[in-house]
């Protein structure tokens, strides 16, 4: 039931606008609704949707990933 509640929370939310500029560095960077970027140790959101890019010519491991929650990117 908890998973269903989290999914409903995400579906019913208004996802913040995508940042105009992405910071390209290793680790987690959190973008608030205003687009302000802050380095964080890990995401502290209840539910996230991920998109992982693997650029095969660059190697077999994820090259870049993005995630969005109901409050931030």
PDB file with one MODEL, atoms N, CA, C and O in Angstrom:
MODEL        1
ATOM      1  N   UNK A   1       0.816  -1.192   0.000  1.00  0.00           N
ATOM      2  CA  UNK A   1       0.000   0.000   0.000  1.00  0.00           C
ATOM      3  C   UNK A   1       0.861   1.258   0.000  1.00  0.00           C
ATOM      4  O   UNK A   1       0.508   2.241  -0.650  1.00  0.00           O
ATOM      5  N   UNK A   2       1.975   1.246   0.710  1.00  0.00           N
ATOM      6  CA  UNK A   2       2.864   2.406   0.799  1.00  0.00           C
ATOM      7  C   UNK A   2       3.396   2.787  -0.577  1.00  0.00           C
ATOM      8  O   UNK A   2       3.468   3.973  -0.902  1.00  0.00           O
ATOM      9  N   UNK A   3       3.770   1.804  -1.390  1.00  0.00           N
ATOM     10  CA  UNK A   3       4.289   2.072  -2.731  1.00  0.00           C
ATOM     11  C   UNK A   3       3.209   2.730  -3.584  1.00  0.00           C
ATOM     12  O   UNK A   3       3.498   3.664  -4.332  1.00  0.00           O
ATOM     13  N   UNK A   4       1.998   2.265  -3.484  1.00  0.00           N
ATOM     14  CA  UNK A   4       0.900   2.854  -4.239  1.00  0.00           C
ATOM     15  C   UNK A   4       0.685   4.315  -3.830  1.00  0.00           C
ATOM     16  O   UNK A   4       0.436   5.165  -4.685  1.00  0.00           O
ATOM     17  N   UNK A   5       0.778   4.605  -2.549  1.00  0.00           N
ATOM     18  CA  UNK A   5       0.602   5.980  -2.060  1.00  0.00           C
ATOM     19  C   UNK A   5       1.695   6.887  -2.606  1.00  0.00           C
ATOM     20  O   UNK A   5       1.425   8.031  -2.973  1.00  0.00           O
ATOM     21  N   UNK A   6       2.932   6.386  -2.665  1.00  0.00           N
ATOM     22  CA  UNK A   6       4.027   7.186  -3.217  1.00  0.00           C
ATOM     23  C   UNK A   6       3.831   7.442  -4.700  1.00  0.00           C
ATOM     24  O   UNK A   6       4.075   8.550  -5.177  1.00  0.00           O
ATOM     25  N   UNK A   7       3.396   6.431  -5.432  1.00  0.00           N
ATOM     26  CA  UNK A   7       3.143   6.595  -6.867  1.00  0.00           C
ATOM     27  C   UNK A   7       2.029   7.614  -7.089  1.00  0.00           C
ATOM     28  O   UNK A   7       2.132   8.459  -7.978  1.00  0.00           O
ATOM     29  N   UNK A   8       0.986   7.542  -6.303  1.00  0.00           N
ATOM     30  CA  UNK A   8      -0.114   8.502  -6.426  1.00  0.00           C
ATOM     31  C   UNK A   8       0.352   9.912  -6.089  1.00  0.00           C
ATOM     32  O   UNK A   8      -0.066  10.874  -6.733  1.00  0.00           O
ATOM     33  N   UNK A   9       1.213  10.041  -5.086  1.00  0.00           N
ATOM     34  CA  UNK A   9       1.763  11.349  -4.710  1.00  0.00           C
ATOM     35  C   UNK A   9       2.504  11.960  -5.896  1.00  0.00           C
ATOM     36  O   UNK A   9       2.342  13.144  -6.191  1.00  0.00           O
ATOM     37  N   UNK A  10       3.308  11.160  -6.568  1.00  0.00           N
ATOM     38  CA  UNK A  10       4.075  11.644  -7.708  1.00  0.00           C
ATOM     39  C   UNK A  10       3.168  12.009  -8.878  1.00  0.00           C
ATOM     40  O   UNK A  10       3.347  13.056  -9.501  1.00  0.00           O
ATOM     41  N   UNK A  11       2.208  11.162  -9.175  1.00  0.00           N
ATOM     42  CA  UNK A  11       1.304  11.392 -10.299  1.00  0.00           C
ATOM     43  C   UNK A  11       0.443  12.639 -10.078  1.00  0.00           C
ATOM     44  O   UNK A  11       0.144  13.361 -11.030  1.00  0.00           O
ATOM     45  N   UNK A  12       0.054  12.890  -8.858  1.00  0.00           N
ATOM     46  CA  UNK A  12      -0.813  14.023  -8.566  1.00  0.00           C
ATOM     47  C   UNK A  12      -0.052  15.331  -8.362  1.00  0.00           C
ATOM     48  O   UNK A  12      -0.666  16.390  -8.227  1.00  0.00           O
ATOM     49  N   UNK A  13       1.270  15.267  -8.341  1.00  0.00           N
ATOM     50  CA  UNK A  13       2.069  16.469  -8.104  1.00  0.00           C
ATOM     51  C   UNK A  13       2.337  17.212  -9.418  1.00  0.00           C
ATOM     52  O   UNK A  13       2.119  16.690 -10.511  1.00  0.00           O
ATOM     53  N   UNK A  14       2.807  18.421  -9.269  1.00  0.00           N
ATOM     54  CA  UNK A  14       3.275  19.194 -10.409  1.00  0.00           C
ATOM     55  C   UNK A  14       4.795  19.163 -10.349  1.00  0.00           C
ATOM     56  O   UNK A  14       5.405  19.769  -9.468  1.00  0.00           O
ATOM     57  N   UNK A  15       5.391  18.461 -11.280  1.00  0.00           N
ATOM     58  CA  UNK A  15       6.850  18.340 -11.294  1.00  0.00           C
ATOM     59  C   UNK A  15       7.446  19.703 -11.618  1.00  0.00           C
ATOM     60  O   UNK A  15       6.957  20.393 -12.513  1.00  0.00           O
ATOM     61  N   UNK A  16       8.499  20.101 -10.899  1.00  0.00           N
ATOM     62  CA  UNK A  16       9.105  21.401 -11.173  1.00  0.00           C
ATOM     63  C   UNK A  16       9.665  21.481 -12.598  1.00  0.00           C
ATOM     64  O   UNK A  16       9.967  20.462 -13.220  1.00  0.00           O
ATOM     65  N   UNK A  17       9.794  22.690 -13.090  1.00  0.00           N
ATOM     66  CA  UNK A  17      10.365  22.888 -14.419  1.00  0.00           C
ATOM     67  C   UNK A  17      11.794  22.354 -14.459  1.00  0.00           C
ATOM     68  O   UNK A  17      12.532  22.433 -13.477  1.00  0.00           O
ATOM     69  N   UNK A  18      12.157  21.818 -15.597  1.00  0.00           N
ATOM     70  CA  UNK A  18      13.510  21.293 -15.789  1.00  0.00           C
ATOM     71  C   UNK A  18      14.511  22.445 -15.672  1.00  0.00           C
ATOM     72  O   UNK A  18      14.236  23.543 -16.157  1.00  0.00           O
ATOM     73  N   UNK A  19      15.659  22.220 -15.042  1.00  0.00           N
ATOM     74  CA  UNK A  19      16.662  23.287 -14.938  1.00  0.00           C
ATOM     75  C   UNK A  19      17.096  23.794 -16.320  1.00  0.00           C
ATOM     76  O   UNK A  19      17.188  23.021 -17.274  1.00  0.00           O
ATOM     77  N   UNK A  20      17.355  25.074 -16.409  1.00  0.00           N
ATOM     78  CA  UNK A  20      17.825  25.662 -17.664  1.00  0.00           C
ATOM     79  C   UNK A  20      19.259  25.253 -17.960  1.00  0.00           C
ATOM     80  O   UNK A  20      19.658  25.142 -19.119  1.00  0.00           O
ATOM     81  N   UNK A  21      20.038  25.029 -16.892  1.00  0.00           N
ATOM     82  CA  UNK A  21      21.445  24.657 -17.044  1.00  0.00           C
ATOM     83  C   UNK A  21      21.752  23.506 -16.087  1.00  0.00           C
ATOM     84  O   UNK A  21      21.417  23.569 -14.904  1.00  0.00           O
ATOM     85  N   UNK A  22      22.390  22.456 -16.607  1.00  0.00           N
ATOM     86  CA  UNK A  22      22.762  21.294 -15.800  1.00  0.00           C
ATOM     87  C   UNK A  22      24.214  21.429 -15.375  1.00  0.00           C
ATOM     88  O   UNK A  22      25.065  21.810 -16.178  1.00  0.00           O
ATOM     89  N   UNK A  23      24.502  21.118 -14.120  1.00  0.00           N
ATOM     90  CA  UNK A  23      25.870  21.067 -13.617  1.00  0.00           C
ATOM     91  C   UNK A  23      26.416  19.697 -13.977  1.00  0.00           C
ATOM     92  O   UNK A  23      25.807  18.683 -13.636  1.00  0.00           O
ATOM     93  N   UNK A  24      27.552  19.648 -14.658  1.00  0.00           N
ATOM     94  CA  UNK A  24      28.119  18.362 -15.084  1.00  0.00           C
ATOM     95  C   UNK A  24      29.316  18.023 -14.208  1.00  0.00           C
ATOM     96  O   UNK A  24      30.439  18.463 -14.455  1.00  0.00           O
ATOM     97  N   UNK A  25      29.040  17.224 -13.171  1.00  0.00           N
ATOM     98  CA  UNK A  25      30.092  16.762 -12.261  1.00  0.00           C
ATOM     99  C   UNK A  25      29.631  15.468 -11.607  1.00  0.00           C
ATOM    100  O   UNK A  25      28.442  15.152 -11.593  1.00  0.00           O
ATOM    101  N   UNK A  26      30.564  14.748 -11.082  1.00  0.00           N
ATOM    102  CA  UNK A  26      30.242  13.483 -10.418  1.00  0.00           C
ATOM    103  C   UNK A  26      29.461  13.753  -9.135  1.00  0.00           C
ATOM    104  O   UNK A  26      29.674  14.765  -8.467  1.00  0.00           O
ATOM    105  N   UNK A  27      28.575  12.854  -8.807  1.00  0.00           N
ATOM    106  CA  UNK A  27      27.816  12.974  -7.569  1.00  0.00           C
ATOM    107  C   UNK A  27      26.422  13.506  -7.808  1.00  0.00           C
ATOM    108  O   UNK A  27      26.018  13.759  -8.943  1.00  0.00           O
ATOM    109  N   UNK A  28      25.693  13.671  -6.718  1.00  0.00           N
ATOM    110  CA  UNK A  28      24.308  14.139  -6.773  1.00  0.00           C
ATOM    111  C   UNK A  28      24.253  15.655  -6.710  1.00  0.00           C
ATOM    112  O   UNK A  28      24.912  16.273  -5.873  1.00  0.00           O
ATOM    113  N   UNK A  29      23.474  16.248  -7.585  1.00  0.00           N
ATOM    114  CA  UNK A  29      23.210  17.689  -7.568  1.00  0.00           C
ATOM    115  C   UNK A  29      21.701  17.860  -7.537  1.00  0.00           C
ATOM    116  O   UNK A  29      20.999  17.327  -8.396  1.00  0.00           O
ATOM    117  N   UNK A  30      21.204  18.584  -6.574  1.00  0.00           N
ATOM    118  CA  UNK A  30      19.765  18.800  -6.408  1.00  0.00           C
ATOM    119  C   UNK A  30      19.419  20.185  -6.953  1.00  0.00           C
ATOM    120  O   UNK A  30      20.076  21.175  -6.629  1.00  0.00           O
ATOM    121  N   UNK A  31      18.375  20.239  -7.789  1.00  0.00           N
ATOM    122  CA  UNK A  31      17.891  21.498  -8.347  1.00  0.00           C
ATOM    123  C   UNK A  31      16.521  21.779  -7.759  1.00  0.00           C
ATOM    124  O   UNK A  31      15.583  21.009  -7.965  1.00  0.00           O
ATOM    125  N   UNK A  32      16.400  22.883  -7.026  1.00  0.00           N
ATOM    126  CA  UNK A  32      15.092  23.212  -6.457  1.00  0.00           C
ATOM    127  C   UNK A  32      14.200  23.821  -7.531  1.00  0.00           C
ATOM    128  O   UNK A  32      14.608  23.931  -8.687  1.00  0.00           O
ATOM    129  N   UNK A  33      12.998  24.213  -7.163  1.00  0.00           N
ATOM    130  CA  UNK A  33      12.020  24.728  -8.125  1.00  0.00           C
ATOM    131  C   UNK A  33      12.507  25.982  -8.844  1.00  0.00           C
ATOM    132  O   UNK A  33      12.067  26.267  -9.958  1.00  0.00           O
ATOM    133  N   UNK A  34      13.423  26.743  -8.209  1.00  0.00           N
ATOM    134  CA  UNK A  34      13.950  27.949  -8.853  1.00  0.00           C
ATOM    135  C   UNK A  34      15.117  27.631  -9.787  1.00  0.00           C
ATOM    136  O   UNK A  34      15.590  28.509 -10.509  1.00  0.00           O
ATOM    137  N   UNK A  35      15.587  26.369  -9.777  1.00  0.00           N
ATOM    138  CA  UNK A  35      16.717  25.968 -10.610  1.00  0.00           C
ATOM    139  C   UNK A  35      18.055  26.047  -9.906  1.00  0.00           C
ATOM    140  O   UNK A  35      19.086  25.744 -10.507  1.00  0.00           O
ATOM    141  N   UNK A  36      18.064  26.450  -8.635  1.00  0.00           N
ATOM    142  CA  UNK A  36      19.305  26.534  -7.870  1.00  0.00           C
ATOM    143  C   UNK A  36      19.888  25.139  -7.664  1.00  0.00           C
ATOM    144  O   UNK A  36      19.193  24.223  -7.225  1.00  0.00           O
ATOM    145  N   UNK A  37      21.171  24.989  -7.987  1.00  0.00           N
ATOM    146  CA  UNK A  37      21.858  23.701  -7.863  1.00  0.00           C
ATOM    147  C   UNK A  37      22.608  23.624  -6.535  1.00  0.00           C
ATOM    148  O   UNK A  37      23.319  24.555  -6.155  1.00  0.00           O
ATOM    149  N   UNK A  38      22.438  22.499  -5.836  1.00  0.00           N
ATOM    150  CA  UNK A  38      23.120  22.254  -4.570  1.00  0.00           C
ATOM    151  C   UNK A  38      23.653  20.834  -4.565  1.00  0.00           C
ATOM    152  O   UNK A  38      22.907  19.898  -4.850  1.00  0.00           O
ATOM    153  N   UNK A  39      24.937  20.651  -4.244  1.00  0.00           N
ATOM    154  CA  UNK A  39      25.496  19.303  -4.122  1.00  0.00           C
ATOM    155  C   UNK A  39      24.945  18.646  -2.864  1.00  0.00           C
ATOM    156  O   UNK A  39      24.902  19.267  -1.802  1.00  0.00           O
ATOM    157  N   UNK A  40      24.521  17.378  -2.984  1.00  0.00           N
ATOM    158  CA  UNK A  40      24.001  16.625  -1.845  1.00  0.00           C
ATOM    159  C   UNK A  40      24.638  15.239  -1.834  1.00  0.00           C
ATOM    160  O   UNK A  40      25.084  14.745  -2.870  1.00  0.00           O
ATOM    161  N   UNK A  41      24.676  14.624  -0.672  1.00  0.00           N
ATOM    162  CA  UNK A  41      25.264  13.287  -0.549  1.00  0.00           C
ATOM    163  C   UNK A  41      24.397  12.233  -1.234  1.00  0.00           C
ATOM    164  O   UNK A  41      24.906  11.262  -1.795  1.00  0.00           O
ATOM    165  N   UNK A  42      23.084  12.438  -1.183  1.00  0.00           N
ATOM    166  CA  UNK A  42      22.137  11.492  -1.774  1.00  0.00           C
ATOM    167  C   UNK A  42      20.773  12.168  -1.848  1.00  0.00           C
ATOM    168  O   UNK A  42      20.530  13.137  -1.129  1.00  0.00           O
ATOM    169  N   UNK A  43      19.881  11.677  -2.701  1.00  0.00           N
ATOM    170  CA  UNK A  43      18.534  12.245  -2.750  1.00  0.00           C
ATOM    171  C   UNK A  43      17.762  11.878  -1.489  1.00  0.00           C
ATOM    172  O   UNK A  43      17.841  10.744  -1.018  1.00  0.00           O
ATOM    173  N   UNK A  44      17.024  12.824  -0.948  1.00  0.00           N
ATOM    174  CA  UNK A  44      16.259  12.539   0.268  1.00  0.00           C
ATOM    175  C   UNK A  44      14.750  12.572   0.016  1.00  0.00           C
ATOM    176  O   UNK A  44      13.957  12.751   0.941  1.00  0.00           O
ATOM    177  N   UNK A  45      14.372  12.399  -1.240  1.00  0.00           N
ATOM    178  CA  UNK A  45      12.960  12.412  -1.604  1.00  0.00           C
ATOM    179  C   UNK A  45      12.329  11.039  -1.354  1.00  0.00           C
ATOM    180  O   UNK A  45      13.025  10.027  -1.275  1.00  0.00           O
ATOM    181  N   UNK A  46      11.010  11.026  -1.233  1.00  0.00           N
ATOM    182  CA  UNK A  46      10.290   9.776  -1.004  1.00  0.00           C
ATOM    183  C   UNK A  46      10.206   8.916  -2.259  1.00  0.00           C
ATOM    184  O   UNK A  46      10.245   7.689  -2.175  1.00  0.00           O
ATOM    185  N   UNK A  47      10.090   9.558  -3.429  1.00  0.00           N
ATOM    186  CA  UNK A  47       9.911   8.819  -4.674  1.00  0.00           C
ATOM    187  C   UNK A  47      10.630   9.571  -5.796  1.00  0.00           C
ATOM    188  O   UNK A  47      10.550  10.796  -5.884  1.00  0.00           O
ATOM    189  N   UNK A  48      11.330   8.829  -6.647  1.00  0.00           N
ATOM    190  CA  UNK A  48      12.090   9.405  -7.757  1.00  0.00           C
ATOM    191  C   UNK A  48      11.816   8.632  -9.036  1.00  0.00           C
ATOM    192  O   UNK A  48      11.546   7.432  -9.009  1.00  0.00           O
ATOM    193  N   UNK A  49      11.892   9.338 -10.153  1.00  0.00           N
ATOM    194  CA  UNK A  49      11.845   8.715 -11.474  1.00  0.00           C
ATOM    195  C   UNK A  49      13.210   8.956 -12.099  1.00  0.00           C
ATOM    196  O   UNK A  49      13.654  10.100 -12.197  1.00  0.00           O
ATOM    197  N   UNK A  50      13.883   7.882 -12.526  1.00  0.00           N
ATOM    198  CA  UNK A  50      15.236   7.976 -13.075  1.00  0.00           C
ATOM    199  C   UNK A  50      15.266   7.821 -14.587  1.00  0.00           C
ATOM    200  O   UNK A  50      14.438   7.128 -15.177  1.00  0.00           O
ATOM    201  N   UNK A  51      16.240   8.485 -15.199  1.00  0.00           N
ATOM    202  CA  UNK A  51      16.600   8.278 -16.601  1.00  0.00           C
ATOM    203  C   UNK A  51      18.111   8.149 -16.629  1.00  0.00           C
ATOM    204  O   UNK A  51      18.818   9.088 -16.261  1.00  0.00           O
ATOM    205  N   UNK A  52      18.611   7.015 -17.053  1.00  0.00           N
ATOM    206  CA  UNK A  52      20.053   6.757 -17.085  1.00  0.00           C
ATOM    207  C   UNK A  52      20.510   6.630 -18.523  1.00  0.00           C
ATOM    208  O   UNK A  52      19.923   5.881 -19.304  1.00  0.00           O
ATOM    209  N   UNK A  53      21.553   7.357 -18.873  1.00  0.00           N
ATOM    210  CA  UNK A  53      22.120   7.308 -20.218  1.00  0.00           C
ATOM    211  C   UNK A  53      23.428   6.522 -20.194  1.00  0.00           C
ATOM    212  O   UNK A  53      24.303   6.785 -19.368  1.00  0.00           O
ATOM    213  N   UNK A  54      23.554   5.576 -21.085  1.00  0.00           N
ATOM    214  CA  UNK A  54      24.790   4.815 -21.245  1.00  0.00           C
ATOM    215  C   UNK A  54      25.288   5.082 -22.659  1.00  0.00           C
ATOM    216  O   UNK A  54      24.655   4.679 -23.636  1.00  0.00           O
ATOM    217  N   UNK A  55      26.410   5.754 -22.761  1.00  0.00           N
ATOM    218  CA  UNK A  55      27.004   6.050 -24.063  1.00  0.00           C
ATOM    219  C   UNK A  55      28.039   4.973 -24.344  1.00  0.00           C
ATOM    220  O   UNK A  55      29.174   5.055 -23.873  1.00  0.00           O
ATOM    221  N   UNK A  56      27.648   3.968 -25.110  1.00  0.00           N
ATOM    222  CA  UNK A  56      28.480   2.785 -25.331  1.00  0.00           C
ATOM    223  C   UNK A  56      29.892   3.135 -25.795  1.00  0.00           C
ATOM    224  O   UNK A  56      30.837   2.508 -25.316  1.00  0.00           O
ATOM    225  N   UNK A  57      30.095   4.103 -26.700  1.00  0.00           N
ATOM    226  CA  UNK A  57      31.469   4.431 -27.096  1.00  0.00           C
ATOM    227  C   UNK A  57      32.327   4.928 -25.928  1.00  0.00           C
ATOM    228  O   UNK A  57      33.554   4.847 -25.985  1.00  0.00           O
ATOM    229  N   UNK A  58      31.690   5.442 -24.872  1.00  0.00           N
ATOM    230  CA  UNK A  58      32.417   5.949 -23.713  1.00  0.00           C
ATOM    231  C   UNK A  58      32.676   4.863 -22.671  1.00  0.00           C
ATOM    232  O   UNK A  58      33.490   5.066 -21.770  1.00  0.00           O
ATOM    233  N   UNK A  59      32.009   3.726 -22.769  1.00  0.00           N
ATOM    234  CA  UNK A  59      32.174   2.653 -21.798  1.00  0.00           C
ATOM    235  C   UNK A  59      30.839   1.972 -21.544  1.00  0.00           C
ATOM    236  O   UNK A  59      29.815   2.382 -22.090  1.00  0.00           O
ATOM    237  N   UNK A  60      30.845   0.950 -20.729  1.00  0.00           N
ATOM    238  CA  UNK A  60      29.640   0.158 -20.460  1.00  0.00           C
ATOM    239  C   UNK A  60      28.915   0.588 -19.192  1.00  0.00           C
ATOM    240  O   UNK A  60      27.990  -0.096 -18.753  1.00  0.00           O
ATOM    241  N   UNK A  61      29.308   1.685 -18.608  1.00  0.00           N
ATOM    242  CA  UNK A  61      28.702   2.131 -17.357  1.00  0.00           C
ATOM    243  C   UNK A  61      27.897   3.402 -17.583  1.00  0.00           C
ATOM    244  O   UNK A  61      28.136   4.111 -18.561  1.00  0.00           O
ATOM    245  N   UNK A  62      26.955   3.705 -16.710  1.00  0.00           N
ATOM    246  CA  UNK A  62      26.169   4.925 -16.878  1.00  0.00           C
ATOM    247  C   UNK A  62      27.070   6.149 -16.995  1.00  0.00           C
ATOM    248  O   UNK A  62      28.015   6.322 -16.225  1.00  0.00           O
ATOM    249  N   UNK A  63      26.759   6.983 -17.962  1.00  0.00           N
ATOM    250  CA  UNK A  63      27.522   8.200 -18.195  1.00  0.00           C
ATOM    251  C   UNK A  63      26.853   9.383 -17.514  1.00  0.00           C
ATOM    252  O   UNK A  63      27.519  10.244 -16.941  1.00  0.00           O
ATOM    253  N   UNK A  64      25.541   9.413 -17.584  1.00  0.00           N
ATOM    254  CA  UNK A  64      24.776  10.495 -16.959  1.00  0.00           C
ATOM    255  C   UNK A  64      23.418   9.957 -16.540  1.00  0.00           C
ATOM    256  O   UNK A  64      22.825   9.122 -17.222  1.00  0.00           O
ATOM    257  N   UNK A  65      22.946  10.442 -15.427  1.00  0.00           N
ATOM    258  CA  UNK A  65      21.613  10.057 -14.973  1.00  0.00           C
ATOM    259  C   UNK A  65      20.899  11.292 -14.463  1.00  0.00           C
ATOM    260  O   UNK A  65      21.517  12.193 -13.894  1.00  0.00           O
ATOM    261  N   UNK A  66      19.602  11.325 -14.670  1.00  0.00           N
ATOM    262  CA  UNK A  66      18.770  12.375 -14.085  1.00  0.00           C
ATOM    263  C   UNK A  66      17.648  11.702 -13.308  1.00  0.00           C
ATOM    264  O   UNK A  66      17.255  10.570 -13.589  1.00  0.00           O
ATOM    265  N   UNK A  67      17.154  12.426 -12.339  1.00  0.00           N
ATOM    266  CA  UNK A  67      16.022  11.938 -11.559  1.00  0.00           C
ATOM    267  C   UNK A  67      15.145  13.132 -11.226  1.00  0.00           C
ATOM    268  O   UNK A  67      15.639  14.244 -11.039  1.00  0.00           O
ATOM    269  N   UNK A  68      13.852  12.899 -11.153  1.00  0.00           N
ATOM    270  CA  UNK A  68      12.914  13.948 -10.780  1.00  0.00           C
ATOM    271  C   UNK A  68      11.979  13.420  -9.691  1.00  0.00           C
ATOM    272  O   UNK A  68      11.599  12.250  -9.688  1.00  0.00           O
ATOM    273  N   UNK A  69      11.624  14.305  -8.778  1.00  0.00           N
ATOM    274  CA  UNK A  69      10.664  13.957  -7.724  1.00  0.00           C
ATOM    275  C   UNK A  69       9.523  14.967  -7.804  1.00  0.00           C
ATOM    276  O   UNK A  69       9.423  15.734  -8.762  1.00  0.00           O
ATOM    277  N   UNK A  70       8.678  14.957  -6.802  1.00  0.00           N
ATOM    278  CA  UNK A  70       7.580  15.910  -6.786  1.00  0.00           C
ATOM    279  C   UNK A  70       8.039  17.313  -6.379  1.00  0.00           C
ATOM    280  O   UNK A  70       7.272  18.269  -6.495  1.00  0.00           O
ATOM    281  N   UNK A  71       9.273  17.447  -5.905  1.00  0.00           N
ATOM    282  CA  UNK A  71       9.755  18.755  -5.442  1.00  0.00           C
ATOM    283  C   UNK A  71      11.011  19.263  -6.148  1.00  0.00           C
ATOM    284  O   UNK A  71      11.291  20.461  -6.106  1.00  0.00           O
ATOM    285  N   UNK A  72      11.759  18.393  -6.785  1.00  0.00           N
ATOM    286  CA  UNK A  72      13.026  18.846  -7.366  1.00  0.00           C
ATOM    287  C   UNK A  72      13.529  17.885  -8.437  1.00  0.00           C
ATOM    288  O   UNK A  72      12.986  16.797  -8.631  1.00  0.00           O
ATOM    289  N   UNK A  73      14.570  18.314  -9.118  1.00  0.00           N
ATOM    290  CA  UNK A  73      15.306  17.482 -10.066  1.00  0.00           C
ATOM    291  C   UNK A  73      16.594  17.060  -9.391  1.00  0.00           C
ATOM    292  O   UNK A  73      17.398  16.345  -9.989  1.00  0.00           O
TER     293      UNK A  73
ENDMDL
END
